[in-house]
Amino acid sequence: MTTLALSSAELPVFFEERHAALAARLTPEALAPLAEARDAAAVARCLGEPLGLYAHLVPEALGGAPAGTDRAADPTAIDVRALVLVREALGQVSPLADAIFAVQGLGAYPVALAGSDAQRRAILPEVLSGRRVGAFALTEPEAGSDVASLRTEARRDGDGWVLDGEKVLISNVPLAHHLVVFTRAAAAPAGGGAGGAPGAGRAAITAFLVDSGAPGVSSEPLPMSVPHPIGRVRFQGCRVPDSARLGEVGGGFKLAMRTLDAFRISVGAAANGMAARALREAIAHVTRRRQFGAPLSEQQMVRAYLAEMATELDAARLLVARAAHKRDTAAGAAARVSTEAAMAKMFATEAAQRIIDRAVQLHGGMGVIEGTEVERLYREIRPLRIYEGTTEIQKLIIAKGILERAAAEPPADERARGEAR
């Protein structure tokens, strides 16, 4: 590849000068160490130093990259359009690097949002340099999309807490130095001493910052169909001080949702990057490959496939850019763009799956030979339709949003009467 396909060039109306400057740094040459690396730990370090890409995961006030003047009043703001460009680039060069980068954000942003000054000082500088890798321990064997049903318990014991439970499908686990762990917790009884049974539902969810090597923490990797650091974590009598708590008791659900809201849009960007790479590979193949005395690109059916692929990719880019722009520029409650983010994540990941599938089809038998680019992309894209909210959950979020907006509008007959006056 001589260049990367980035939305800041295709859709400049949604981006600003700082994004063009970032895009100019995201070249195939600059990212070559990631493309060539197969060791996840080496990739994680490289994303920090020398590339400096982790700066886009941390608010400027805490040492990260600028978020722009529109969000200057919010000390926890990150530049979502910058995230979009980084993940779009990584999706084309190294889906492994993209996965590590994304989860590093999930493991750092809760600290920026709810961490104490001491927690921020201890964690964020090392995250930025790549010396520290984080993980976001939310999913459990019996709690996936239904976050409120999680069972990992945090029991008050003296001036600390004891954690017991299991987390599964936790990305970065084999690499992670710290875990942001979401538990069901109970506040201490009025008379002090050990806490009672943890509460149920969202109101009981509480987050803790736990060292991955702490006593009572054990982990094991889980094999994936693609190179991806992911695993299972168990907590057995894991004692942590109260200073390990992130935010208030009962504030964990809101913290998890705020974190996912900030990063969900960028999942669509990663999908767009993978789809762009697949489209590029498909065009190169059908232009080069000859059948029936002519290049495949001369066949009408092949051209129809390319037209569909390019159109879906452009539509996905537009949805992602719109959501990221609104997130970055809106103020107050309007900055929570759940509906637009869900649309972007759902459409981009589903479209990328279709685009990559067509790229495999256009390659014929070579498209399913292990190690070819489109075969690898076919395996790499699949998890994006699941993590950070499945496609089905995104549909529920979208429907809820449009119904709430409709309910807030006056009925059509009232609008008509108002226009008649």
C-alpha positions in Angstrom: 0.0 0.0 0.0 1.3 3.5 -0.9 -1.5 5.3 1.0 -4.3 4.6 3.4 -7.9 5.4 2.7 -8.9 7.8 5.5 -12.2 9.6 6.0 -10.5 13.0 6.7 -9.6 13.1 3.0 -12.9 11.7 1.7 -15.2 13.6 4.0 -13.3 16.8 5.0 -16.5 18.6 6.0 -16.6 16.5 9.2 -13.0 17.1 10.2 -10.6 19.9 11.2 -7.0 20.9 10.5 -5.7 18.8 13.5 -7.3 15.7 11.9 -5.6 16.4 8.6 -2.3 16.7 10.4 -2.9 13.4 12.2 -3.9 11.7 9.0 -0.6 12.9 7.4 1.2 10.9 10.1 -0.8 7.7 9.6 1.1 6.4 6.6 1.9 2.8 5.7 5.6 3.6 6.3 5.0 4.9 9.8 2.7 2.0 10.7 4.9 -0.6 9.1 6.3 -2.0 12.4 2.7 -2.8 13.4 2.0 -4.5 10.1 5.1 -6.7 10.4 4.8 -7.6 14.1 3.1 -10.8 15.3 4.0 -10.4 19.0 1.1 -8.8 20.8 3.2 -7.3 23.6 5.6 -5.7 21.0 2.6 -4.2 19.2 1.2 -2.8 22.4 4.4 -1.1 23.3 4.9 0.3 19.8 1.4 1.9 19.8 2.7 3.9 22.8 6.3 4.7 22.0 7.4 5.5 19.3 4.0 6.0 17.6 2.3 8.0 20.4 -1.2 6.8 19.4 -2.3 6.1 23.0 -2.4 9.9 23.5 -5.8 9.8 21.7 -7.2 7.6 24.4 -6.6 10.1 27.3 -8.1 13.6 27.8 -5.8 16.5 27.2 -6.0 17.7 30.8 -4.5 14.4 31.9 -1.7 14.3 29.4 -3.4 13.2 26.2 -4.1 14.8 22.8 -6.2 17.9 22.4 -9.9 17.4 21.9 -10.6 20.7 20.2 -12.1 24.0 21.3 -15.7 22.6 21.1 -15.1 20.4 24.1 -12.6 22.6 25.9 -15.0 23.0 28.9 -15.1 19.2 29.5 -11.8 18.0 31.1 -12.7 14.4 30.4 -13.3 14.9 26.6 -11.4 12.9 24.0 -11.4 13.6 20.3 -13.6 10.9 18.8 -12.8 11.9 15.2 -9.1 11.3 16.0 -10.1 7.9 17.3 -11.9 7.3 14.0 -8.9 8.1 11.9 -6.5 6.0 14.0 -8.7 3.0 14.0 -9.5 3.4 10.3 -5.8 3.3 9.6 -5.1 0.4 12.0 -7.9 -1.6 10.5 -6.2 -1.4 7.1 -2.7 -2.2 8.4 -3.0 -4.4 11.5 -6.4 -5.6 13.0 -4.3 -7.0 15.9 -3.0 -3.5 16.7 -6.4 -2.1 16.3 -7.9 -4.5 18.9 -5.1 -3.8 21.4 -5.5 0.0 20.9 -9.2 -0.1 21.4 -9.1 -2.1 24.6 -6.3 0.1 25.9 -8.8 2.9 25.7 -11.5 0.9 27.5 -8.9 0.1 30.2 -7.8 3.8 30.6 -10.8 6.0 30.0 -12.7 4.8 33.2 -9.6 5.9 35.2 -9.8 9.3 33.5 -13.5 9.6 34.2 -13.7 8.4 37.7 -10.3 7.8 39.1 -8.8 9.6 42.0 -5.8 11.8 41.5 -3.6 9.1 42.8 -5.0 6.5 40.4 -4.6 8.8 37.5 -1.0 9.6 38.3 -0.2 6.0 38.7 -1.9 4.7 35.6 -2.3 7.2 32.8 1.4 8.3 32.2 2.4 4.6 31.8 -0.6 3.9 29.6 0.4 6.8 27.3 4.0 5.4 26.9 2.9 1.9 26.3 4.6 0.6 29.4 1.3 -0.3 30.9 -1.6 -2.2 29.2 -5.2 -2.2 30.6 -8.3 -4.3 30.2 -12.0 -3.8 30.7 -13.4 -6.7 32.7 -17.2 -6.5 32.2 -18.4 -9.6 30.4 -19.1 -12.8 32.3 -20.2 -16.4 31.5 -23.8 -15.5 32.3 -23.7 -11.7 31.6 -23.0 -10.5 28.2 -25.4 -8.0 26.7 -27.4 -8.0 30.0 -24.8 -6.2 32.0 -27.0 -5.7 35.0 -27.1 -9.5 35.6 -23.3 -9.8 36.3 -22.4 -11.9 39.3 -18.9 -11.0 40.3 -19.2 -9.8 43.9 -17.4 -7.2 45.9 -18.0 -7.7 49.6 -17.0 -5.0 52.1 -14.5 -6.3 54.6 -13.1 -3.8 57.1 -11.5 -1.0 55.3 -11.3 -2.9 52.0 -13.2 -5.2 49.7 -13.0 -8.8 48.7 -13.8 -9.7 45.1 -15.1 -13.1 44.0 -16.2 -14.1 40.5 -15.3 -14.8 36.9 -14.9 -12.7 33.8 -14.6 -14.1 30.3 -13.8 -12.9 26.8 -11.7 -10.1 28.2 -9.4 -8.6 25.6 -5.8 -7.8 26.5 -5.9 -10.2 29.4 -2.6 -11.9 28.5 -0.9 -8.5 28.3 -2.8 -6.5 30.9 -1.1 -4.9 33.9 -4.4 -3.7 35.4 -8.0 -4.5 35.0 -11.1 -2.3 35.3 -13.4 -4.8 37.1 -17.1 -4.4 37.3 -18.8 -6.0 40.3 -22.0 -6.2 42.3 -21.3 -4.5 45.6 -23.0 -3.6 48.8 -22.1 -0.6 50.9 -20.8 -1.2 54.5 -23.5 -1.8 57.2 -24.3 1.2 59.4 -22.4 -0.3 62.3 -19.3 -1.1 60.2 -17.7 -4.5 59.7 -18.2 -6.9 56.8 -20.8 -6.0 54.2 -23.9 -8.0 53.6 -25.1 -9.7 50.4 -24.3 -7.6 47.3 -27.3 -5.8 45.7 -28.9 -6.6 42.4 -29.3 -4.7 39.2 -27.6 -1.7 37.8 -27.7 0.2 41.1 -25.3 -2.3 42.7 -22.6 -2.3 40.0 -19.3 -0.8 41.2 -16.0 -0.6 39.5 -12.5 -1.4 40.9 -9.0 -0.9 39.6 -7.2 -4.2 40.2 -3.6 -5.2 39.5 -3.6 -8.3 37.2 -0.9 -9.8 39.4 -2.7 -9.2 42.7 -3.2 -12.2 45.1 -6.5 -13.9 44.3 -6.4 -13.0 40.6 -5.7 -15.7 38.0 -6.1 -15.7 34.2 -5.8 -17.9 31.2 -5.8 -17.2 27.5 -8.6 -18.2 25.2 -7.8 -19.4 21.7 -9.3 -17.3 18.9 -9.8 -17.8 15.2 -7.6 -14.7 14.7 -4.5 -13.4 16.5 -6.1 -11.6 19.4 -5.1 -11.4 23.0 -8.2 -12.5 25.0 -8.8 -14.6 28.0 -10.6 -15.5 31.2 -10.0 -13.9 34.6 -11.0 -15.4 38.0 -11.2 -13.6 41.3 -11.0 -15.8 44.4 -10.8 -13.9 47.7 -9.1 -11.0 45.9 -8.6 -8.3 48.6 -8.3 -4.7 47.4 -8.3 -1.5 49.5 -11.1 1.0 49.2 -8.7 3.3 47.3 -9.0 0.8 44.4 -12.6 1.7 43.9 -13.3 3.8 40.7 -16.0 6.2 41.5 -18.9 5.8 43.9 -20.5 2.5 45.1 -23.2 1.9 42.6 -21.7 4.1 40.0 -20.2 1.3 37.9 -23.0 0.9 35.4 -22.9 4.5 34.4 -19.1 4.4 34.2 -19.2 1.4 31.9 -21.9 3.0 29.6 -20.0 6.3 29.5 -16.9 4.5 28.5 -18.6 2.4 25.8 -20.4 5.4 24.5 -17.1 7.2 23.9 -15.5 4.3 22.0 -18.5 2.6 20.2 -18.3 4.9 17.2 -14.7 4.0 16.6 -15.6 0.3 16.2 -17.4 1.4 13.0 -14.2 3.1 11.9 -12.1 0.0 12.4 -14.7 -1.9 10.3 -14.4 0.7 7.6 -10.6 0.3 7.6 -10.9 -3.4 7.1 -13.5 -3.0 4.4 -11.4 -0.5 2.6 -8.4 -2.9 2.6 -10.7 -5.7 1.3 -12.0 -3.4 -1.5 -8.5 -2.5 -2.5 -7.4 -6.1 -2.6 -10.5 -7.0 -4.6 -9.9 -4.3 -7.2 -6.3 -5.3 -7.6 -7.2 -8.9 -8.0 -10.0 -8.5 -10.6 -7.9 -6.1 -12.6 -5.0 -8.5 -12.7 -6.8 -11.8 -13.0 -7.8 -12.8 -16.5 -10.6 -15.3 -17.4 -12.3 -15.9 -20.7 -9.7 -13.8 -22.5 -10.2 -10.6 -20.4 -9.6 -9.2 -17.0 -12.3 -10.1 -14.4 -13.0 -6.4 -14.0 -14.6 -6.4 -17.5 -17.4 -8.7 -16.4 -20.7 -7.0 -15.5 -21.3 -9.1 -12.5 -17.9 -8.3 -11.1 -18.5 -4.6 -11.7 -21.8 -4.8 -9.9 -20.1 -6.3 -6.9 -17.5 -3.5 -6.8 -20.2 -0.9 -7.1 -22.1 -2.4 -4.1 -18.9 -2.7 -2.1 -17.8 0.9 -2.7 -21.3 2.3 -2.1 -21.7 0.5 1.2 -18.3 1.6 2.4 -19.1 5.3 1.6 -22.4 5.0 3.4 -20.7 3.5 6.4 -18.0 6.2 6.5 -20.7 8.9 6.4 -22.5 7.4 9.3 -19.3 7.1 11.4 -18.1 10.6 10.5 -21.5 12.1 11.4 -21.7 10.4 14.7 -18.1 11.3 15.6 -18.6 14.9 14.5 -21.7 15.3 16.6 -20.1 13.7 19.6 -17.1 16.1 19.4 -19.1 19.3 18.7 -22.3 18.9 20.7 -22.6 20.3 24.2 -24.2 19.0 27.3 -26.8 16.2 27.0 -26.6 16.5 23.2 -23.1 15.2 23.3 -24.4 11.7 24.2 -25.2 10.5 20.7 -26.3 7.0 21.5 -28.6 6.6 18.5 -26.2 8.0 16.0 -23.3 5.9 17.5 -25.5 2.7 17.4 -26.4 3.4 13.7 -22.7 3.9 12.8 -21.5 0.8 14.7 -24.3 -1.4 13.4 -24.2 -0.4 9.7 -20.4 -0.2 9.4 -19.7 -3.6 10.9 -22.5 -5.3 9.0 -21.5 -3.6 5.8 -17.8 -4.5 6.3 -18.8 -8.2 6.7 -20.7 -8.0 3.4 -17.8 -6.2 1.6 -15.2 -8.6 2.8 -17.4 -11.6 1.9 -17.7 -10.3 -1.6 -13.9 -9.7 -1.7 -13.4 -13.4 -0.8 -15.9 -14.4 -3.5 -14.2 -12.3 -6.1 -10.9 -14.0 -5.3 -12.4 -17.4 -5.9 -10.6 -20.4 -4.4 -7.7 -18.2 -3.4 -10.0 -16.2 -1.1 -10.2 -19.1 1.3 -6.5 -20.1 1.3 -5.2 -19.5 4.8 -2.8 -16.5 4.9 -4.3 -14.5 2.0 -5.3 -11.0 3.0 -9.0 -11.4 2.3 -9.1 -14.7 4.1 -7.5 -13.1 7.2 -9.9 -10.1 7.0 -12.9 -12.5 6.8 -11.9 -13.9 10.2 -10.8 -10.5 11.6 -14.1 -8.7 10.9 -16.4 -11.1 12.6 -15.9 -10.1 16.2 -16.7 -6.5 15.5 -20.4 -7.3 15.0 -20.4 -8.7 18.6 -18.1 -6.7 20.9 -19.1 -3.3 22.5 -22.7 -4.2 21.8 -24.0 -6.7 19.4 -25.8 -5.7 16.2 -29.0 -6.8 17.9 -28.4 -4.5 20.9 -27.6 -1.6 18.5 -31.0 -2.1 16.9 -32.7 -1.8 20.3 -30.8 1.4 21.1 -31.7 2.9 17.7 -35.4 2.0 18.0 -35.5 3.4 21.6 -33.9 6.6 20.4 -36.2 7.2 17.5 -39.3 6.4 19.5 -38.3 8.8 22.3 -37.7 11.5 19.7 -41.1 10.8 18.2 -42.8 11.0 21.6 -41.2 14.4 22.3 -42.5 15.9 19.1 -46.1 17.3 18.9 -48.5 15.1 16.9 -48.8 15.8 13.2 -52.3 17.3 13.5 -51.1 19.8 16.1 -48.1 20.8 13.9 -50.5 21.2 11.0 -52.8 23.5 13.0 -49.8 25.5 14.1 -48.7 26.0 10.5 -52.2 27.0 9.5 -52.2 29.8 12.0 
